[in-house]
Amino acid sequence: MTPSAHHVGVTVADLERAVEFYRDVLGLEVVDRFTVSGEAFGAAVGVEGATGNFVHLDADGARIELIEYEPEGEERAASNVNQPGATHVGLAVPDLDEFYESLSEEVESLSEPRTTESGTRILFVRDPEGALVELLEA
């Protein structure tokens, strides 16, 4: 049996701040909000007594899942794309330059939009938690 993609999960410390970024800055639509707890959930995620507060956002058919856990784990240093285990969310935009120009100064980007050797235009930004988000002009 081959699995099919369901969502990309991003653990956050401040769910509402993260929702504001993914909804207001990236333009994703909130499609669901829910909380999960209980013994089975704690065992499944390997955190005894865990509660997860979830928000699902629609990225043109791909689902982004933001999760705020109680109890909260230890903070990790922000990763770079070349670190083993590093992750990022990749989102396509029709006009990367226009998107870049619309970003507020509060959004950290790793560079201005660049064209790679393959011809793809890319831009990496960090969400409020420091997670990497790649915007690309496909």
Secondary structure, DSSP 8 states (H G I E B T S, - for coil): -------EEEE-S-HHHHHHIIIIIT--EEEEEEEE-SHHHHHHHT-TT-EEEEEEEEETTEEEEEEEEES---------TTSTT--EEEEE-S-HHHHHHHS-TTS-BSSS-EE-TTS-EEEEEE-TTS-EEEEEE-
